[in-house]
Amino acid sequence: MTTNSTTNDGFQVGDVVFSILPIDQFITLHKGTWKYLNGEGYENTDLALHLDFENEKLPDARGVFIRGMNRMDQSRSKVEGDIDSERLIGSYQKDGIKKHNHKLPIAQEQYGTYGEYSDHGNPGQPFKSYRETTIQEDGIDETRPRNITLYIYIKLSN
């Protein structure tokens, strides 16, 4: 298969593309100015004319998952979509674990003789008995779904 790098590839300024090609090969095959989405600046580009980011840097997509924007005017419910629907496009959101509960056994009162397992020191008085439980934390250093890695590029100028 041959490609013609002078042909308009159909992408517009601001389009984001996933690719398996490293930046030098990607740029050779695509018309216009493209940038690896790594948090660098985009000043003096066609994209700068269209964006109103609070800072002068592109989002940094390296090593993070992409999440669809849940616009305030067309938002999904907070149960079905991003509960933080007021954040800015391109903004970073740190990882987290949803609040949840764990059920643990309750201490049971038992009876013992004086000096034998009694925390009261009185024979026949109830004391609390606890089972020691060890939770094995096998696993990796992050929570993540199955995934593949790709380069992510954004078109800055035609």
C-alpha positions as CSV (number, residue, x, y, z in Angstrom):
1,M,0.0,0.0,0.0
2,T,1.4,3.4,-0.9
3,T,0.4,6.7,0.5
4,N,0.6,10.2,-0.8
5,S,1.6,12.7,1.9
6,T,0.5,15.7,-0.2
7,T,-3.1,14.6,-0.3
8,N,-5.5,16.4,2.1
9,D,-6.1,13.9,4.8
10,G,-9.5,15.3,5.7
11,F,-8.6,16.3,9.3
12,Q,-9.4,19.8,10.6
13,V,-7.7,22.0,13.1
14,G,-8.4,20.6,16.6
15,D,-9.0,17.0,15.5
16,V,-7.4,14.5,17.7
17,V,-6.1,11.2,16.3
18,F,-4.9,8.0,17.8
19,S,-2.0,6.3,16.0
20,I,0.6,3.6,16.3
21,L,3.1,5.7,14.3
22,P,5.7,7.7,16.2
23,I,5.6,11.5,15.6
24,D,8.2,11.7,12.8
25,Q,6.4,9.1,10.7
26,F,3.0,10.5,11.5
27,I,3.9,14.0,10.4
28,T,5.3,12.7,7.2
29,L,2.0,11.1,6.3
30,H,-0.4,13.9,7.4
31,K,-0.9,17.3,5.9
32,G,-0.6,20.4,8.2
33,T,1.0,20.9,11.6
34,W,0.4,18.2,14.1
35,K,1.6,17.9,17.7
36,Y,2.0,15.0,20.1
37,L,-0.6,15.7,22.9
38,N,2.0,16.1,25.7
39,G,1.1,19.3,27.4
40,E,3.2,21.7,25.4
41,G,2.2,25.1,24.1
42,Y,0.2,25.8,20.9
43,E,0.7,29.5,20.5
44,N,1.0,31.0,17.0
45,T,-1.1,28.2,15.5
46,D,-4.6,28.1,13.9
47,L,-5.7,26.2,16.9
48,A,-4.9,29.1,19.2
49,L,-7.4,31.2,17.3
50,H,-10.2,28.8,18.2
51,L,-9.4,27.9,21.8
52,D,-10.0,29.8,25.0
53,F,-8.0,27.7,27.4
54,E,-7.1,29.4,30.7
55,N,-3.5,28.4,30.1
56,E,-1.4,28.3,27.0
57,K,-0.8,24.6,27.0
58,L,-2.5,21.6,25.3
59,P,-3.8,18.8,27.5
60,D,-1.2,16.1,28.4
61,A,-2.7,12.8,27.3
62,R,0.5,10.7,28.0
63,G,-0.3,7.7,30.2
64,V,-3.9,8.7,31.0
65,F,-7.3,7.6,29.7
66,I,-9.4,9.8,27.5
67,R,-12.9,10.6,28.9
68,G,-15.8,12.0,26.9
69,M,-16.9,15.5,27.9
70,N,-20.2,15.6,29.9
71,R,-21.3,19.1,28.9
72,M,-23.4,21.0,31.4
73,D,-26.1,21.9,28.9
74,Q,-26.4,18.3,27.6
75,S,-25.1,16.3,30.5
76,R,-26.0,12.8,31.3
77,S,-27.1,12.1,34.8
78,K,-24.4,12.0,37.4
79,V,-25.2,8.3,37.9
80,E,-24.5,7.4,34.2
81,G,-21.8,10.0,33.3
82,D,-19.0,12.1,34.7
83,I,-20.2,13.5,38.0
84,D,-17.9,16.4,37.6
85,S,-19.7,17.9,34.5
86,E,-18.5,21.4,35.2
87,R,-14.9,20.9,34.6
88,L,-13.1,22.4,31.6
89,I,-12.5,20.6,28.3
90,G,-8.9,19.2,28.3
91,S,-8.6,19.4,32.1
92,Y,-6.8,16.7,34.1
93,Q,-8.7,14.7,36.6
94,K,-6.6,12.6,39.1
95,D,-7.5,9.0,39.9
96,G,-9.7,8.0,42.7
97,I,-11.8,5.2,44.0
98,K,-15.6,5.6,44.5
99,K,-16.8,5.8,48.1
100,H,-17.9,2.4,49.2
101,N,-18.5,0.3,52.4
102,H,-16.9,-2.9,53.7
103,K,-18.7,-5.1,56.2
104,L,-16.5,-6.2,59.0
105,P,-17.4,-8.6,61.9
106,I,-18.4,-7.1,65.2
107,A,-16.6,-8.0,68.4
108,Q,-18.4,-10.6,70.4
109,E,-18.7,-10.6,74.2
110,Q,-17.5,-13.8,75.8
111,Y,-17.0,-15.1,79.3
112,G,-13.7,-16.3,80.8
113,T,-12.1,-17.0,84.1
114,Y,-10.0,-14.5,86.1
115,G,-6.8,-13.8,84.3
116,E,-7.8,-15.9,81.3
117,Y,-8.6,-13.6,78.3
118,S,-10.5,-11.2,80.5
119,D,-9.9,-7.5,79.8
120,H,-11.8,-6.6,83.0
121,G,-9.8,-8.7,85.4
122,N,-13.0,-10.0,87.0
123,P,-13.9,-13.7,86.7
124,G,-17.2,-14.3,84.9
125,Q,-17.3,-10.8,83.5
126,P,-17.8,-10.3,79.8
127,F,-14.8,-9.4,77.6
128,K,-14.5,-8.6,74.0
129,S,-13.0,-11.2,71.7
130,Y,-11.7,-10.2,68.3
131,R,-10.7,-12.3,65.3
132,E,-7.6,-11.2,63.6
133,T,-8.0,-10.9,59.9
134,T,-5.3,-10.3,57.3
135,I,-6.3,-8.9,54.0
136,Q,-3.8,-9.9,51.3
137,E,-3.2,-7.1,48.9
138,D,-2.1,-8.9,45.8
139,G,-2.1,-6.8,42.6
140,I,-0.5,-3.9,40.9
141,D,0.2,-0.3,41.7
142,E,-2.9,1.1,39.9
143,T,-6.5,0.4,39.1
144,R,-7.1,0.2,35.4
145,P,-9.2,-1.5,32.7
146,R,-7.7,-3.6,30.0
147,N,-6.0,-1.3,27.5
148,I,-3.5,-0.7,24.7
149,T,-1.3,2.3,24.3
150,L,-1.3,4.6,21.3
151,Y,0.2,7.9,20.4
152,I,-2.3,10.8,20.5
153,Y,-1.9,13.7,18.2
154,I,-3.8,17.0,17.6
155,K,-3.9,19.1,14.4
156,L,-2.7,22.6,15.1
157,S,-2.7,24.2,11.6
158,N,-3.7,23.3,8.0
